[in-house]
């Protein structure tokens, strides 16, 4: 019972933060699973399975305002990343991921600092690169982020959020909606299924607490984002990216 309570609280905090800022649930949830005694591969599979509920909770809140979603664009983002996620899930059960994680940590911190310096970044919705070549380049990058999503435990959602802002011109509020709806549900579900198929095993005994906390946290974070708007989400994104990057670097040396 104590384990379930600790896991619930940590997961709720992690997923609320993630749904508000556009990613970073693994910053808290994954290390807690390791600390509670799960082997790396089991913690990875358990975390990825639980994050599907994060996406469902956030999606449930955002779908109350469906006018904010371009479904054609949403399907495009979903398909670009799903296949990369499968490849990433295969990679993570075959090779160590230490070098990839420290590299990702440095880049993630850079993203947060870049957003701080670019004060107008993501404040307004200004669609761009919506032609054939723009979609091609954007899709390739989303596929590569999908590989990260399938193979790493923290940070990939943040990359989707910032890429949707930088390349496609979305504001932070809309970018987070797409990230939570598509990465949170479809990419993460694909990653969870793939990781389990390729050999990792989910620790099902803790899943009730994780799923409930993830769903409620996803809903709460999405609600906060809708109320606060792009400026507050931008600040949350910057804090989470820098914290996530530092976590990945510290874990590399631990």
C-alpha positions in Angstrom: 0.0 0.0 0.0 2.8 2.4 0.8 4.4 1.7 -2.6 1.1 2.4 -4.3 0.7 5.7 -2.5 4.3 6.8 -3.3 3.9 5.8 -6.9 0.5 7.6 -7.3 1.8 10.9 -5.9 5.0 10.9 -7.9 3.1 9.9 -11.1 0.4 12.5 -10.6 3.0 15.3 -10.2 5.0 14.1 -13.2 2.1 13.8 -15.5 0.5 17.1 -14.5 3.7 18.9 -15.3 4.1 17.0 -18.5 0.6 17.7 -19.8 1.0 21.4 -19.0 4.5 21.9 -20.5 4.3 19.5 -23.4 6.4 16.6 -22.1 8.8 15.5 -19.4 6.8 12.9 -17.4 9.9 10.6 -17.4 11.8 13.2 -15.5 10.0 12.1 -12.3 8.1 8.9 -13.0 10.9 6.8 -14.5 13.5 7.5 -11.8 10.9 6.7 -9.1 10.2 3.3 -10.7 13.9 2.6 -10.7 14.2 3.8 -7.0 11.3 1.5 -6.0 13.4 -1.5 -7.3 12.4 -2.2 -10.9 15.1 -3.2 -13.3 15.8 -0.7 -16.1 13.9 -2.6 -18.9 10.9 -3.3 -16.6 10.8 0.3 -15.4 11.0 1.4 -19.1 8.1 -0.8 -20.2 6.0 0.2 -17.1 6.6 3.9 -17.6 5.7 3.7 -21.3 2.5 1.8 -20.6 1.5 4.3 -18.0 2.1 7.3 -20.2 -0.7 6.2 -22.5 -3.1 7.2 -19.7 -1.4 10.6 -19.5 -2.2 11.1 -23.2 -5.8 9.9 -22.7 -6.3 12.2 -19.7 -5.0 15.2 -21.6 -6.9 14.3 -24.8 -10.1 14.0 -22.8 -9.8 17.6 -21.7 -8.6 19.0 -25.0 -11.3 17.2 -27.0 -13.9 19.3 -25.1 -12.6 22.1 -27.4 -12.3 20.2 -30.8 -12.2 23.5 -32.8 -8.5 23.8 -31.7 -7.6 20.6 -33.6 -6.8 20.3 -37.4 -7.5 16.6 -37.8 -5.7 16.2 -41.1 -2.6 17.7 -39.6 -3.1 15.5 -36.5 -3.2 12.3 -38.5 0.0 13.4 -40.3 1.9 14.0 -37.0 0.6 10.7 -35.7 1.7 8.6 -38.7 5.1 10.3 -39.0 6.1 9.3 -35.4 4.5 5.9 -35.0 6.9 4.0 -37.3 9.9 5.8 -35.7 8.6 4.7 -32.3 8.6 1.1 -33.3 12.2 1.3 -34.6 13.3 3.1 -31.3 11.6 0.4 -29.2 13.6 -2.2 -31.1 16.9 -0.3 -30.6 16.5 0.2 -26.9 16.2 -3.5 -26.1 19.3 -4.3 -28.3 21.9 -1.7 -27.3 22.8 0.6 -24.3 21.4 4.1 -24.5 23.9 6.0 -22.3 25.5 8.1 -25.1 22.2 8.9 -26.7 20.8 10.1 -23.3 23.7 12.5 -22.5 23.5 13.9 -26.1 19.7 14.3 -25.7 20.2 15.9 -22.4 22.6 18.6 -23.8 20.2 19.3 -26.7 17.2 19.4 -24.4 18.9 22.1 -22.2 19.8 24.0 -25.4 16.1 24.0 -26.4 15.0 25.5 -23.1 17.7 28.2 -23.2 16.8 28.9 -26.9 13.2 29.4 -25.9 14.2 31.8 -23.1 16.3 33.9 -25.4 13.6 33.9 -28.2 11.0 35.8 -26.1 8.4 35.8 -28.9 8.8 32.1 -29.8 5.5 30.2 -29.7 3.5 33.2 -28.4 1.3 33.4 -31.5 0.0 30.9 -34.0 1.6 31.6 -37.4 1.2 28.5 -39.7 4.1 27.9 -42.1 5.8 25.2 -44.1 2.4 23.7 -45.1 3.5 22.8 -48.6 4.8 19.5 -49.9 8.5 20.1 -49.2 7.6 21.5 -45.8 5.6 18.4 -44.8 8.3 16.1 -46.1 11.1 17.8 -44.0 8.8 18.1 -41.0 7.8 14.4 -41.3 11.4 13.2 -41.5 12.2 15.1 -38.2 9.0 13.8 -36.6 10.1 10.2 -37.6 13.5 10.7 -35.9 11.9 12.1 -32.8 9.7 9.0 -32.9 12.8 6.9 -32.7 13.8 8.8 -29.6 10.3 8.4 -28.2 10.5 4.6 -28.6 14.0 4.3 -27.1 14.4 6.9 -24.4 12.5 7.6 -21.2 12.4 11.4 -21.0 12.4 14.4 -23.3 11.0 13.2 -26.7 7.6 14.8 -26.2 9.4 18.1 -25.6 11.1 17.8 -28.9 7.8 17.3 -30.7 6.4 20.4 -29.0 9.3 22.6 -30.0 9.4 21.2 -33.5 5.8 21.9 -34.1 6.5 25.5 -33.0 9.7 26.1 -34.9 8.8 24.4 -38.2 5.1 24.5 -38.5 4.5 27.9 -36.6 2.2 26.7 -33.9 1.9 28.6 -30.6 2.8 26.7 -27.4 -0.9 26.1 -26.5 -1.7 24.4 -29.8 1.7 22.5 -30.0 1.0 21.0 -26.5 -2.5 19.9 -27.6 -1.1 18.0 -30.6 1.8 16.5 -28.5 -0.5 15.3 -25.7 -3.1 13.9 -28.1 -0.8 12.2 -30.6 2.4 11.5 -28.8 0.7 10.9 -25.5 -1.8 8.4 -26.9 -0.7 6.9 -30.2 3.1 7.2 -30.1 3.3 6.0 -26.5 0.8 3.2 -27.0 2.9 2.0 -30.0 6.1 2.3 -27.9 4.6 0.4 -25.0 3.3 -2.5 -27.2 6.6 -2.6 -29.1 8.9 -2.6 -26.0 6.8 -5.5 -24.5 6.9 -7.4 -27.8 10.7 -7.0 -28.1 11.4 -8.5 -24.7 10.8 -5.9 -21.8 8.0 -6.7 -19.4 5.5 -4.3 -17.7 5.2 -4.5 -13.9 1.4 -4.9 -13.9 1.1 -4.9 -10.0 1.7 -1.1 -10.0 -0.3 -0.2 -13.1 -3.6 0.6 -11.3 -2.0 3.4 -9.4 0.1 4.6 -12.3 -2.7 4.6 -14.8 -5.1 6.5 -12.5 -2.4 9.0 -11.5 -1.4 9.5 -15.2 -4.9 10.0 -16.4 -5.8 12.5 -13.6 -2.5 14.3 -14.0 -2.9 14.5 -17.8 -6.4 16.0 -17.4 -5.2 18.5 -14.7 -2.2 19.6 -16.7 -4.2 20.1 -19.8 -6.8 22.1 -17.9 -4.1 24.3 -16.5 -2.7 24.9 -20.0 -6.1 25.9 -21.3 -6.6 28.3 -18.5 -3.1 29.9 -18.5 -2.4 30.1 -22.3 0.8 30.1 -24.3 2.8 32.5 -22.2 2.6 30.3 -19.0 3.0 27.2 -21.1 6.2 28.6 -22.6 7.6 29.2 -19.1 6.6 25.7 -18.1 8.3 24.3 -21.2 11.5 26.1 -20.5 11.6 24.9 -16.9 10.9 21.3 -17.8 13.3 21.1 -20.7 16.2 22.4 -18.6 15.3 20.1 -15.7 14.9 17.1 -18.1 18.3 17.8 -19.7 20.1 18.1 -16.4 18.5 14.8 -15.2 19.7 12.9 -18.3 23.2 14.3 -17.9 23.3 13.5 -14.2 22.1 10.0 -14.9 24.8 9.5 -17.4 27.5 10.0 -14.7 25.6 8.1 -12.0 
